[in-house]
Amino acid sequence: MARISLDHIRHAYGPKGLANPLYALKEVHHDFDDGGAYALLGPSGCGKTTLLNIMSGLLQPSHGRILFGGKDVTELSTEARNIAQVFQFPVVYDTMTVYDNLAFPLRNRRVPEAEVDARVRTILKMIDLESWAKRKAQGLTADQKQKISLGRGLVRSDVNAILFDEPLTVIDPHMKWILRAQLKQLHRQFGFTMVYVTHDQTEALTFADKVVVMYDGQIVQIGTPAELFDRPKHTFVGYFIGSPGMNVLQAGIDGDTAIVGGERIALPGRPVIPGEALTELGIRPEFIRLTRDGLPVEILKIEDIGRQKIVRARFAGQPIAVVLREDADVPAEPKLSFDTAAINIYANSWRADYAGAGLGG
Ligand SMILES: Nc1ncnc2c1ncn2[C@@H]1O[C@H](COP(=O)(O)OP(=O)(O)OP(=O)(O)O)[C@@H](O)[C@H]1O
């Protein structure tokens, strides 16, 4: 296992030496800790696969270096980096048995046969294909084949890291939960450094200790699921994590008060706003209540989604969502109350710290 350091990495596809290249990765400067379980989360086209392929050596970055345990591996091939990689679609040898497919990476490295057998049996059990061990892979379904790909990624215990690129896309939903839980358990047991690409927030939040949120070729926040929920660093994180996402309202700032369409909202402190920034107020729907006293609001509709109600409303001319417990009463003429401590202020889309309030970070 190794710490993976990305040292000022940037990447542009297409011919080298263009005056104004279009960067698929703008600037990534970050360390992935030895033994960490990370998810790279973001929408389609934000650069997740590009970043993963730079780590594995499938792609050479246009700028910057990549280090494993402090050693520069930028010029090294995938094989020389000693990485296991699992892709979105199955990569299996159809003419080999399921057992031999799993044994292949170990036999390739001349691991003693007794050890090969022990490891392959463990993995067969994990992916629930024990009864298929002696059958040729060509007869399997796409999702069984993908389980073999996953198993091949996990069979070696001596890799520097295991990289997963949306590995559960073709797996049925029930099996997804099981495999994800097993990956997590394997991580706890063996301490592999794991990097897992996904655009699915549930997948990212359940798998990873640290979620790396990417947007438009940049890492916008790295944090625990709780940090991403409570203190989104960028309005995109607020919007992308959570369902519905964070409310983002255009707001003016007057000391420790936000002004939204003429309504004054107390803040937990005085936000530090650089120069002429565009300012917004962010609050998650879970931290707004409908009360008898408070700010005027127009209710548009109430969606009952089982254990919760989502209230869609208009506040000071802007759309707003409120999440209520299923049994919560909505007063006859409801008003809005914000949980002051849960309000984040954004300047040019980035979260501003509150001066001296100890809420930064
Ligand atoms: N081989 C390529 N040549 C040119 N442009 C590319 C190539 N691969 C990716 N891109 C572009 O680079 C950007 C980042 O793509 P990337 O595949 O890394 O994103 P992603 O977040 O993994 O998306 P997805 O979830 O759809 O796979 C996109 O604009 C994409 O069109």
Ligand as a Chemical Component Dictionary entry (heavy atoms), coordinates in Angstrom:
data_LIG
# 
_chem_comp.id                   LIG 
_chem_comp.type                 NON-POLYMER 
_chem_comp.pdbx_formal_charge   0 
_chem_comp.three_letter_code    LIG 
# 
loop_
_chem_comp_atom.comp_id 
_chem_comp_atom.atom_id 
_chem_comp_atom.alt_atom_id 
_chem_comp_atom.type_symbol 
_chem_comp_atom.charge 
_chem_comp_atom.model_Cartn_x 
_chem_comp_atom.model_Cartn_y 
_chem_comp_atom.model_Cartn_z 
_chem_comp_atom.pdbx_ordinal 
LIG N1  N1  N 0 -9.905  10.616 -24.896 1  
LIG C1  C1  C 0 -10.441 11.836 -24.795 2  
LIG N2  N2  N 0 -10.222 12.765 -25.738 3  
LIG C2  C2  C 0 -10.749 14.008 -25.638 4  
LIG N3  N3  N 0 -11.491 14.428 -24.601 5  
LIG C3  C3  C 0 -11.730 13.555 -23.618 6  
LIG C4  C4  C 0 -11.219 12.207 -23.672 7  
LIG N4  N4  N 0 -11.638 11.571 -22.538 8  
LIG C5  C5  C 0 -12.358 12.470 -21.835 9  
LIG N5  N5  N 0 -12.425 13.651 -22.482 10 
LIG C6  C6  C 0 -13.097 14.875 -21.992 11 
LIG O1  O1  O 0 -12.538 15.223 -20.740 12 
LIG C7  C7  C 0 -13.535 15.665 -19.818 13 
LIG C8  C8  C 0 -13.504 14.809 -18.562 14 
LIG O2  O2  O 0 -13.874 13.471 -18.920 15 
LIG P1  P1  P 0 -13.863 12.264 -17.873 16 
LIG O3  O3  O 0 -14.214 11.027 -18.638 17 
LIG O4  O4  O 0 -12.606 12.278 -17.111 18 
LIG O5  O5  O 0 -15.079 12.663 -16.932 19 
LIG P2  P2  P 0 -15.899 11.767 -15.911 20 
LIG O6  O6  O 0 -16.164 12.647 -14.757 21 
LIG O7  O7  O 0 -15.188 10.498 -15.667 22 
LIG O8  O8  O 0 -17.234 11.517 -16.721 23 
LIG P3  P3  P 0 -18.131 10.172 -16.839 24 
LIG O9  O9  O 0 -18.777 9.996  -15.501 25 
LIG O10 O10 O 0 -19.103 10.529 -17.919 26 
LIG O11 O11 O 0 -17.189 9.074  -17.224 27 
LIG C9  C9  C 0 -14.865 15.600 -20.581 28 
LIG O12 O12 O 0 -15.128 16.884 -21.098 29 
LIG C10 C10 C 0 -14.576 14.626 -21.707 30 
LIG O13 O13 O 0 -15.366 14.910 -22.844 31 
# 
loop_
_chem_comp_bond.comp_id 
_chem_comp_bond.atom_id_1 
_chem_comp_bond.atom_id_2 
_chem_comp_bond.value_order 
_chem_comp_bond.pdbx_ordinal 
LIG N1  C1  SING 1  
LIG C1  N2  SING 2  
LIG C1  C4  DOUB 3  
LIG N2  C2  DOUB 4  
LIG C2  N3  SING 5  
LIG N3  C3  DOUB 6  
LIG C3  C4  SING 7  
LIG C3  N5  SING 8  
LIG C4  N4  SING 9  
LIG N4  C5  DOUB 10 
LIG C5  N5  SING 11 
LIG N5  C6  SING 12 
LIG C6  O1  SING 13 
LIG C6  C10 SING 14 
LIG O1  C7  SING 15 
LIG C7  C8  SING 16 
LIG C7  C9  SING 17 
LIG C8  O2  SING 18 
LIG O2  P1  SING 19 
LIG P1  O3  DOUB 20 
LIG P1  O4  SING 21 
LIG P1  O5  SING 22 
LIG O5  P2  SING 23 
LIG P2  O6  DOUB 24 
LIG P2  O7  SING 25 
LIG P2  O8  SING 26 
LIG O8  P3  SING 27 
LIG P3  O9  DOUB 28 
LIG P3  O10 SING 29 
LIG P3  O11 SING 30 
LIG C9  O12 SING 31 
LIG C9  C10 SING 32 
LIG C10 O13 SING 33 
# 
